[in-house]
Amino acid sequence: MQISSIINELESLKETIEQTKEDAAKIEGRLQVTLERLKTEFELSSIEEAEEKIVSLKEELAILDRKIEKEFLELKQEYEW
């Protein structure tokens, strides 16, 4: 392997590493923005809290769906439309 090809490969690797660092920094910035939104808009302090809240809200939604369906059927029976 010639020195020039080694240098070219190292330069290519260096560019890849630099691009990866930039991408990581962008992702970190987006994560920080997302975490800040969780805190300010939803009063949640972590991704884990957000996931727990999602589970809780889904359960609550399922309960409300069943309640709405039950009450709708009761109304339908009562007023026979």
JOMO-V941447 format. One record per pair of residues at least 24 apart in sequence whose ideal C-beta (glycine too) atoms are under 6 Angstrom apart, sorted by the first residue. I is the first residue (numbers start at 1). GAP is how many residues later the second one is. D is the distance in whole Angstrom. If there is no record, write none. Layout:
i & gap & d
I & GAP & D
I & GAP & D
This chain:
none
